[in-house]
């Protein structure tokens, strides 16, 4: 499994930041990492609007404020292109990342927004990561192989990829 782990926190990351990514589907991780996950474990739906455990529609593309105390972990699937933009309206600044989808066809979506109260976060961490990856789910190579998402590289072969990061004016 190969992935990249760009993570964002304050002061850039705050409630109201918006994630733009050309994904068609979101799949929640098989188990909840916290009772404060809004999306039920294993649920899937059209990105970015999903049904929460309470039956309400949640827009996962909008980062909730720290006061909401949310945790989410899942996967953005069926990418139309390999890129995303995360915009901070408060700073009028955006961060963009682009990559080849033939190498990284999945994106791990992780939000620890003061929503986990045990080790190691203790309700103090406010971070989101949007991570291009070769494989899902995020529980190890054996499961990724079993689910058919782990690429196989033949002996002596190599795999290369270029990623491009950019900052841009954003509203």
Backbone bond lengths (Angstrom), bond angles and torsions (degrees), N, CA, C in turn:
res aa  C-N    CA-C-N  psi(-1)  N-CA   C-N-CA  omega(-1)  CA-C   N-CA-C  phi
1 X - - - 1.446 - - 1.517 108.17 -
2 X 1.324 115.03 135.43 1.456 120.73 -177.99 1.514 107.72 -132.90
3 X 1.313 115.34 130.20 1.453 119.23 178.88 1.506 111.93 -154.48
4 X 1.302 114.77 169.08 1.465 122.24 177.77 1.516 107.41 -122.75
5 X 1.330 116.19 145.82 1.456 121.20 -167.90 1.525 114.25 -120.60
6 X 1.331 120.50 55.20 1.465 119.15 175.34 1.534 109.42 -64.03
7 X 1.305 115.84 126.76 1.470 121.33 -179.49 1.524 108.64 -127.45
8 X 1.311 115.49 148.02 1.463 121.54 -174.44 1.518 109.46 -129.63
9 X 1.322 115.04 140.39 1.457 120.69 177.82 1.517 109.82 -141.44
10 X 1.342 115.73 -174.28 1.464 119.90 178.47 1.522 110.64 -63.96
11 X 1.304 119.40 152.13 1.458 126.06 5.33 1.531 113.18 -85.69
12 X 1.339 118.55 -11.64 1.478 120.00 179.41 1.520 110.43 -60.89
13 X 1.329 116.88 -50.93 1.456 121.20 -176.66 1.527 109.55 -81.32
14 X 1.310 115.51 128.43 1.462 122.05 177.16 1.519 107.62 -157.94
15 X 1.312 115.27 166.79 1.453 119.63 175.47 1.517 110.24 -54.04
16 X 1.323 116.12 136.77 1.456 121.12 -179.52 1.516 114.15 98.05
17 X 1.342 118.07 -13.59 1.470 119.01 172.99 1.524 107.85 -59.56
18 X 1.321 115.81 147.18 1.467 120.33 -176.98 1.522 110.45 -124.33
19 X 1.324 114.52 134.04 1.461 122.13 177.18 1.519 109.04 -101.83
20 X 1.322 115.62 123.44 1.460 121.49 174.91 1.519 107.26 -110.14
21 X 1.316 116.28 123.13 1.467 121.36 178.80 1.532 107.60 -151.25
22 X 1.333 117.21 134.01 1.466 119.64 -178.35 1.536 112.04 -82.20
23 X 1.325 115.46 64.84 1.465 121.77 176.31 1.523 108.14 -105.65
24 X 1.303 115.58 150.45 1.462 119.67 178.32 1.524 112.27 -96.16
25 X 1.348 116.63 -26.43 1.460 119.36 -169.53 1.523 111.03 -141.78
26 X 1.328 115.26 146.90 1.461 122.74 172.34 1.521 107.69 -118.62
27 X 1.335 115.82 135.76 1.464 122.10 176.47 1.518 107.49 -123.84
28 X 1.324 116.70 119.08 1.466 120.63 177.70 1.525 109.07 -71.28
29 X 1.317 116.01 147.81 1.460 121.64 177.61 1.534 109.55 -57.00
30 X 1.333 116.01 155.78 1.469 122.09 -175.11 1.526 114.23 -63.27
31 X 1.316 117.15 -23.98 1.466 120.11 178.71 1.527 109.08 -136.12
32 X 1.321 115.24 150.51 1.459 119.90 179.70 1.519 109.78 -79.04
33 X 1.330 115.63 134.99 1.465 119.96 176.81 1.526 110.78 -85.14
34 X 1.333 116.61 -9.84 1.458 122.00 -178.93 1.519 108.02 -161.82
35 X 1.340 117.26 151.41 1.467 118.46 172.81 1.530 112.36 -65.42
36 X 1.331 117.47 -12.34 1.460 121.97 -179.23 1.524 113.37 -89.10
37 X 1.336 117.77 13.60 1.456 120.71 170.30 1.526 107.68 -71.21
38 X 1.305 116.57 133.24 1.467 119.81 178.59 1.524 111.76 -82.69
39 X 1.324 116.27 -35.58 1.461 121.95 -176.46 1.528 108.78 -91.36
40 X 1.334 118.77 132.11 1.465 120.48 -179.24 1.536 112.06 -62.47
41 X 1.312 116.48 146.43 1.465 122.31 178.42 1.527 109.59 -55.38
42 X 1.331 115.60 132.73 1.457 121.91 176.54 1.522 115.58 77.78
43 X 1.323 117.53 -4.05 1.468 120.10 -179.98 1.522 110.06 -70.15
44 X 1.317 115.98 154.02 1.457 120.12 175.17 1.517 109.01 -141.75
45 X 1.325 114.64 157.59 1.447 119.11 179.24 1.508 110.45 -174.39
46 X 1.310 115.24 179.46 1.458 121.40 -179.44 1.527 109.97 -69.73
47 X 1.318 116.19 129.01 1.463 121.89 175.94 1.520 108.61 -71.05
48 X 1.309 120.75 138.80 1.457 128.76 0.69 1.525 114.46 -101.41
49 X 1.345 118.12 1.57 1.465 120.65 -174.27 1.520 110.77 -95.30
50 X 1.327 116.19 116.78 1.457 121.10 -179.81 1.524 110.22 -128.48
51 X 1.327 115.22 158.50 1.461 120.72 177.69 1.523 109.26 -85.44
52 X 1.321 115.10 131.75 1.468 120.90 -178.83 1.528 110.09 -84.17
53 X 1.320 115.11 174.63 1.459 120.83 176.82 1.521 111.07 -61.63
54 X 1.328 116.94 -27.82 1.476 120.82 179.97 1.528 112.38 -87.06
55 X 1.353 117.53 -1.93 1.447 121.28 178.82 1.522 114.43 92.43
56 X 1.325 117.02 -5.33 1.467 120.04 177.96 1.520 109.67 -81.66
57 X 1.331 116.27 160.41 1.456 121.48 175.43 1.520 108.61 -87.16
58 X 1.329 116.08 131.54 1.461 122.69 179.03 1.521 108.33 -114.83
59 X 1.319 116.55 131.79 1.462 122.04 174.23 1.523 107.79 -93.72
60 X 1.325 116.26 99.67 1.469 120.78 -176.72 1.521 113.07 -70.12
61 X 1.328 117.83 -10.71 1.460 119.51 -179.98 1.527 111.85 -79.22
62 X 1.329 117.80 -11.76 1.464 121.64 179.26 1.528 108.98 -106.10
63 X 1.321 116.13 124.25 1.464 121.54 -179.57 1.530 108.80 -74.62
64 X 1.341 117.45 125.73 1.455 119.21 177.70 1.533 112.04 -76.01
65 X 1.330 117.18 158.69 1.463 119.67 178.28 1.528 110.95 -69.60
66 X 1.324 115.72 159.17 1.467 121.70 -179.80 1.523 111.56 -57.48
67 X 1.324 117.52 -30.47 1.463 121.33 -178.44 1.534 112.15 -65.31
68 X 1.344 118.34 -19.99 1.470 121.13 178.23 1.527 112.83 -75.74
69 X 1.326 118.15 -20.16 1.468 123.96 177.34 1.535 111.69 49.55
70 X 1.335 114.90 71.35 1.465 123.39 -173.73 1.528 110.28 -114.75
71 X 1.309 115.66 147.84 1.462 123.12 169.88 1.521 107.74 -132.45
72 X 1.328 116.89 134.69 1.469 121.17 174.73 1.527 108.60 -141.48
73 X 1.326 115.68 145.86 1.458 120.63 171.02 1.516 107.44 -147.74
74 X 1.328 114.65 127.43 1.450 119.65 179.32 1.512 110.55 -169.88
75 X 1.311 115.48 -162.38 1.459 121.04 -170.30 1.520 110.64 -136.44
76 X 1.320 115.34 133.63 1.464 121.81 172.95 1.528 106.64 -90.67
77 X 1.314 115.63 124.98 1.463 120.91 -173.30 1.529 110.52 -126.40
78 X 1.313 114.46 168.25 1.463 122.17 179.01 1.524 110.56 56.21
79 X 1.331 115.08 55.35 1.465 120.95 179.78 1.524 110.51 -69.47
80 X 1.311 116.22 134.75 1.460 120.80 172.83 1.521 110.56 -79.23
81 X 1.333 115.90 -33.79 1.469 123.64 176.70 1.520 107.75 -149.84
82 X 1.323 115.83 163.03 1.450 120.97 -178.73 1.518 113.13 -97.93
83 X 1.312 116.39 83.72 1.455 120.48 176.48 1.524 109.34 -164.54
84 X 1.328 115.38 160.30 1.454 120.58 166.56 1.513 109.19 -149.83
85 X 1.315 114.20 161.57 1.456 122.53 173.75 1.516 108.28 -132.59
86 X 1.314 116.66 131.81 1.462 122.26 175.43 1.521 106.71 -116.27
87 X 1.331 116.36 119.53 1.459 121.70 -173.11 1.524 109.93 -113.12
88 X 1.332 115.09 132.88 1.457 122.73 173.81 1.525 108.31 -103.27
89 X 1.339 118.09 103.58 1.459 119.54 179.45 1.532 112.35 -61.40
90 X 1.323 117.18 -34.55 1.469 120.41 -178.92 1.522 111.51 -62.71
91 X 1.328 117.26 -34.79 1.470 121.80 -178.53 1.525 112.58 -100.85
92 X 1.347 116.03 -3.93 1.470 121.29 -176.81 1.529 110.89 50.49
93 X 1.344 113.99 44.43 1.461 121.79 -175.04 1.524 109.08 -139.54
94 X 1.316 115.19 143.07 1.449 120.03 176.32 1.514 111.42 -128.19
95 X 1.328 114.92 156.56 1.462 122.20 173.64 1.515 106.55 -121.07
96 X 1.335 116.64 133.61 1.450 121.33 178.12 1.513 111.35 -124.44
97 X 1.314 115.58 147.78 1.459 121.80 176.51 1.525 107.61 -136.48
98 X 1.340 116.61 138.26 1.465 121.95 177.74 1.519 109.27 -130.99
99 X 1.344 116.95 148.28 1.462 122.32 -176.36 1.527 108.86 -157.50
100 X 1.329 117.09 163.24 1.471 120.52 177.12 1.535 110.88 -80.28
101 X 1.320 116.29 125.68 1.461 119.48 -178.93 1.529 113.27 -74.04
102 X 1.335 117.49 -15.67 1.463 117.38 175.77 1.527 111.07 -71.41
103 X 1.326 117.59 -20.87 1.467 121.70 175.89 1.531 110.40 -97.96
104 X 1.331 116.66 -43.58 1.465 122.03 -177.05 1.536 108.89 -120.39
105 X 1.338 118.17 82.76 1.464 120.11 -176.51 1.533 114.50 -83.16
106 X 1.341 117.28 -3.92 1.465 121.61 -176.78 1.521 109.81 -125.68
107 X 1.324 115.69 159.39 1.454 121.92 174.22 1.521 107.85 -131.08
108 X 1.321 115.67 123.13 1.456 119.96 172.63 1.520 107.65 -80.62
109 X 1.321 116.61 136.89 1.458 124.15 -177.93 1.527 107.64 -120.67
110 X 1.309 115.92 112.43 1.466 120.69 -175.79 1.515 109.71 -128.35
111 X 1.317 115.54 126.14 1.456 120.89 174.64 1.523 108.71 -128.61
112 X 1.299 115.26 120.55 1.465 121.87 172.39 1.522 105.05 -118.72
113 X 1.327 115.07 89.22 1.458 121.51 -171.28 1.533 109.67 -110.64
114 X 1.333 113.69 62.09 1.463 123.25 179.60 1.529 111.41 62.56
115 X 1.342 117.17 28.69 1.456 121.08 -174.82 1.515 116.31 -106.70
116 X 1.339 118.71 -2.17 1.469 121.86 177.82 1.519 108.21 -115.96
117 X 1.329 115.52 127.09 1.465 118.88 -170.89 1.517 113.94 -105.26
118 X 1.323 118.32 -6.43 1.457 120.99 176.57 1.524 110.99 -95.18
119 X 1.343 114.23 -169.48 1.459 121.62 178.31 1.521 109.13 -61.11
120 X 1.298 122.63 139.38 1.464 127.19 -0.46 1.531 113.96 -100.08
121 X 1.347 117.49 3.84 1.466 119.04 -169.76 1.522 113.79 -92.42
122 X 1.319 118.18 -36.76 1.467 122.49 178.21 1.523 113.11 53.67
123 X 1.322 118.07 32.33 1.453 122.27 177.31 1.519 115.11 71.40
124 X 1.338 117.17 13.07 1.467 120.02 -175.02 1.524 114.08 -104.55
125 X 1.297 118.86 -15.60 1.468 122.24 -171.24 1.527 110.66 -90.10
126 X 1.332 116.42 130.79 1.469 122.03 175.69 1.520 106.46 -126.83
127 X 1.330 115.74 94.92 1.461 121.48 -174.21 1.526 109.30 -149.72
128 X 1.317 114.64 147.87 1.459 119.76 170.05 1.520 108.27 -132.11
129 X 1.320 115.75 143.78 1.456 121.58 178.21 1.527 108.26 -128.13
130 X 1.320 115.01 138.45 1.459 122.62 179.23 1.525 104.86 -127.31
131 X 1.348 116.61 106.71 1.450 122.36 -159.96 1.534 113.55 -123.49
132 X 1.334 117.94 108.24 1.470 119.36 174.03 1.535 110.16 -62.38
133 X 1.333 116.62 133.81 1.463 121.08 -175.41 1.519 110.68 -142.55
134 X 1.347 114.32 153.70 1.457 120.28 175.23 1.519 111.94 -76.23
135 X 1.333 117.52 -27.50 1.459 120.93 -165.34 1.523 111.82 -143.39
136 X 1.328 114.02 155.47 1.454 122.09 168.56 1.523 106.96 -137.90
137 X 1.316 118.33 157.88 1.450 130.56 0.31 1.521 112.17 -85.62
138 X 1.319 115.12 173.38 1.460 121.54 -176.58 1.515 113.71 -86.01
139 X 1.314 116.87 49.18 1.465 120.01 177.33 1.531 111.85 -125.79
140 X 1.325 117.13 15.74 1.449 119.53 174.49 1.516 114.11 119.72
141 X 1.309 113.32 161.53 1.457 122.12 -174.79 1.529 112.70 -63.09
142 X 1.323 117.61 -40.30 1.463 120.42 -177.29 1.533 111.70 -57.19
143 X 1.323 116.75 -43.24 1.466 120.48 -179.80 1.530 110.54 -71.84
144 X 1.332 117.62 -38.83 1.467 120.81 177.81 1.529 110.45 -62.31
145 X 1.318 117.79 -39.67 1.468 121.44 176.93 1.531 109.72 -64.42
146 X 1.330 116.52 -45.40 1.465 120.97 -179.23 1.527 111.35 -61.61
147 X 1.311 117.60 -33.36 1.469 121.20 -179.13 1.527 112.67 -90.01
148 X 1.339 116.54 -1.92 1.459 120.57 175.01 1.514 115.06 77.71
149 X 1.340 118.11 20.89 1.466 119.50 -179.86 1.527 112.97 -104.75
150 X 1.313 117.86 -6.93 1.472 120.65 -179.38 1.524 109.71 -85.99
151 X 1.330 117.89 121.81 1.461 119.13 177.72 1.525 110.84 -70.83
152 X 1.318 115.54 153.23 1.464 121.51 177.48 1.526 107.77 -110.49
153 X 1.321 114.99 127.92 1.463 120.89 176.69 1.525 106.71 -109.23
154 X 1.303 116.81 122.09 1.461 120.93 -177.93 1.521 110.86 -68.23
155 X 1.312 115.92 154.50 1.464 121.61 179.26 1.522 110.11 -54.34
156 X 1.309 116.63 131.87 1.455 122.22 178.68 1.509 114.58 84.50
157 X 1.322 117.21 -10.26 1.475 120.44 -179.93 1.520 109.69 -84.55
158 X 1.311 115.20 165.90 1.459 119.33 175.47 1.516 108.99 -136.91
159 X 1.299 113.53 159.32 1.455 120.66 179.95 1.522 107.50 -131.78
160 X 1.307 116.52 128.75 1.459 121.54 -179.24 1.520 108.87 -128.15
161 X 1.330 114.74 153.63 1.458 119.94 175.89 1.519 108.90 -154.68
162 X 1.302 115.68 145.01 1.464 121.61 173.66 1.513 108.33 -108.97
163 X 1.319 114.98 137.17 1.455 121.64 173.83 1.516 107.15 -115.68
164 X 1.308 117.32 149.50 1.457 121.77 178.44 1.526 107.89 -125.50
165 X 1.326 115.32 130.29 1.464 121.69 177.42 1.520 108.73 -116.44
166 X 1.327 115.43 145.73 1.462 120.37 -177.82 1.532 109.31 -150.25
167 X 1.316 115.31 147.13 1.458 121.76 167.39 1.515 107.19 -102.75
168 X 1.327 117.44 145.40 1.470 120.34 -179.62 1.526 109.79 -146.71
169 X 1.336 116.33 156.06 1.458 118.88 175.13 1.525 108.85 -64.94
170 X 1.305 117.70 133.16 1.460 119.70 -177.08 1.508 112.55 -139.75
171 X 1.312 115.52 148.26 1.466 121.79 176.80 1.506 109.34 -127.22
